[in-house]
């Protein structure tokens, strides 16, 4: 019963979920009557956060948990106190690229008035489109995009950067390097300047606090690129489980 209630509560964290499995550990089982659980482990696949952000896999395993047993009998899961969990999140390259089309991300790519950009555009805000990211070994990513300036349209942007983590919550794009391959010589100069400025835009955009689940705060200890997957490992601070 507790497994079913916990799984249902966790499903409410996501807009969509293909699979959510929960394994509750409690020995001896009589401890459950006092609301004491040794730990529980959650694993999910095909998850969607805030309707537009896809997670290929997510798992976490808690420390000891104290719950209100009467809430379980009512079909809910209520924590008596917050708990921590070791967590892992796996994103696919395709899902990351679809996330660049999400409304929350598009708002930060349109009409950017960052000084480094407005210096290039004569004081006008700059917008970016057709953002594509490819995962590379050693935590590197190759990023391409396109933008316009008042005196020229369809300026390509190409760069390689190294992913890092700052303050356990912000993904940073370090050591951006312009990639001139396939870019016409007469536009390479402005493309290089725009590419480095675009890296700064990305560097200030991916903050986990903007994507927090209801009652669950995620923090990253490390990240790693593996083929077409980006793997985050860290911990989750679980304050409560949503009831609806």
ZAMARGU-4260 file (C-alpha; in steps of 0.2 Angstrom, whole numbers, plus 5000, padded with zeros to 4 digits):
<rodrens>
0) 5000/5000/5000 | 5014/5012/5004 | 5023/5008/4988 | 5007/5012/4978 | 5004/5028/4988
5) 5022/5034/4986 | 5022/5031/4968 | 5006/5040/4965 | 5012/5055/4975 | 5028/5056/4965
10) 5019/5055/4949 | 5011/5071/4954 | 5028/5080/4952 | 5027/5078/4934 | 5016/5083/4919
15) 5019/5066/4912 | 5027/5050/4917 | 5029/5033/4907 | 5036/5023/4922 | 5037/5028/4941
20) 5043/5014/4953 | 5045/5015/4971 | 5054/5003/4983 | 5051/5006/5002 | 5063/4998/5014
25) 5057/4996/5032 | 5063/4983/5043 | 5056/4977/5054 | 5039/4982/5046 | 5031/4986/5062
30) 5041/5002/5062 | 5030/5008/5049 | 5016/5010/5062 | 5027/5023/5071 | 5030/5032/5054
35) 5048/5026/5053 | 5055/5020/5036 | 5073/5015/5033 | 5073/5023/5015 | 5064/5023/4999
40) 5070/5022/4982 | 5061/5030/4967 | 5065/5027/4948 | 5056/5035/4934 | 5057/5035/4915
45) 5049/5046/4902 | 5046/5061/4913 | 5040/5078/4908 | 5043/5093/4920 | 5032/5109/4917
50) 5024/5102/4901 | 5040/5105/4891 | 5055/5098/4899 | 5059/5080/4896 | 5069/5069/4907
55) 5074/5052/4901 | 5077/5045/4918 | 5077/5051/4936 | 5081/5041/4952 | 5084/5045/4970
60) 5086/5036/4986 | 5082/5044/5003 | 5090/5043/5020 | 5079/5037/5034 | 5061/5045/5033
65) 5048/5049/5045 | 5030/5050/5039 | 5013/5052/5045 | 5006/5035/5044 | 4988/5041/5045
70) 4991/5050/5029 | 4995/5034/5020 | 4979/5027/5025 | 4970/5042/5017 | 4980/5038/5001
75) 4993/5052/5003 | 5011/5053/5008 | 5015/5067/5021 | 5033/5069/5028 | 5035/5073/5047
80) 5051/5082/5043 | 5061/5085/5027 | 5073/5072/5020 | 5088/5071/5008 | 5091/5059/4994
85) 5105/5054/4983 | 5099/5058/4965 | 5103/5055/4947 | 5095/5063/4932 | 5098/5058/4913
90) 5094/5070/4899 | 5095/5065/4881 | 5102/5076/4867 | 5086/5077/4858 | 5076/5082/4873
95) 5089/5096/4877 | 5086/5103/4859 | 5067/5102/4861 | 5069/5112/4877 | 5077/5126/4868
100) 5059/5128/4860 | 5050/5129/4877 | 5042/5145/4881 | 5052/5148/4897 | 5068/5146/4887
105) 5062/5156/4872 | 5059/5171/4883 | 5077/5171/4888 | 5083/5170/4870 | 5072/5184/4863
110) 5076/5202/4863 | 5092/5200/4874 | 5099/5217/4879 | 5115/5211/4886 | 5129/5224/4884
115) 5141/5214/4873 | 5126/5211/4861 | 5119/5228/4860 | 5137/5235/4857 | 5136/5224/4841
120) 5119/5229/4836 | 5119/5248/4838 | 5110/5247/4854 | 5096/5236/4848 | 5091/5219/4858
125) 5096/5203/4849 | 5086/5187/4847 | 5092/5170/4844 | 5084/5155/4835 | 5087/5138/4828
130) 5098/5133/4843 | 5105/5116/4842 | 5117/5107/4854 | 5127/5092/4852 | 5135/5083/4866
135) 5154/5079/4865 | 5166/5068/4876 | 5174/5076/4891 | 5159/5087/4896 | 5160/5097/4880
140) 5146/5103/4869 | 5145/5110/4852 | 5132/5124/4849 | 5125/5132/4834 | 5112/5146/4832
145) 5107/5160/4821 | 5103/5178/4823 | 5101/5195/4814 | 5108/5212/4816 | 5101/5228/4809
150) 5113/5228/4794 | 5114/5209/4791 | 5102/5194/4793 | 5105/5175/4796 | 5121/5177/4805
155) 5127/5160/4810 | 5134/5156/4828 | 5145/5141/4831 | 5155/5137/4847 | 5162/5123/4858
160) 5161/5125/4877 | 5164/5114/4892 | 5150/5111/4904 | 5152/5115/4922 | 5143/5117/4938
165) 5142/5133/4949 | 5135/5134/4967 | 5128/5116/4964 | 5113/5123/4954 | 5119/5133/4939
170) 5125/5125/4923 | 5139/5135/4916 | 5147/5136/4898 | 5166/5138/4901 | 5180/5142/4889
175) 5169/5145/4874 | 5178/5143/4857 | 5172/5150/4841 | 5170/5137/4827 | 5173/5145/4810
180) 5170/5129/4799 | 5158/5132/4785 | 5155/5151/4789 | 5159/5163/4775 | 5175/5173/4778
185) 5167/5190/4776 | 5155/5186/4791 | 5167/5176/4802 | 5173/5192/4812 | 5155/5197/4818
190) 5150/5178/4820 | 5164/5175/4832 | 5159/5191/4843 | 5141/5185/4843 | 5146/5167/4847
195) 5156/5172/4862 | 5142/5184/4868 | 5129/5170/4865 | 5139/5159/4877 | 5137/5172/4890
200) 5118/5172/4887 | 5118/5153/4890 | 5129/5154/4905 | 5116/5164/4914 | 5101/5154/4909
205) 5101/5137/4916 | 5098/5138/4934 | 5089/5123/4943 | 5080/5135/4955 | 5069/5139/4939
210) 5064/5121/4937 | 5061/5116/4955 | 5048/5102/4957 | 5034/5106/4970 | 5042/5103/4987
215) 5059/5095/4979 | 5075/5105/4978 | 5088/5098/4966 | 5107/5101/4968 | 5121/5095/4957
220) 5137/5088/4963 | 5144/5083/4946 | 5139/5081/4927 | 5145/5070/4913 | 5142/5068/4895
225) 5140/5050/4889 | 5137/5048/4870 | 5120/5057/4867 | 5116/5058/4886 | 5120/5071/4899
230) 5120/5063/4917 | 5118/5074/4932 | 5122/5066/4950 | 5118/5076/4966 | 5105/5076/4979
235) 5087/5081/4982 | 5080/5090/4997 | 5062/5084/4999 | 5051/5095/5009 | 5035/5087/5005
240) 5025/5077/4992 | 5011/5086/4982 | 4994/5079/4986 | 4986/5083/4969
</rodrens>
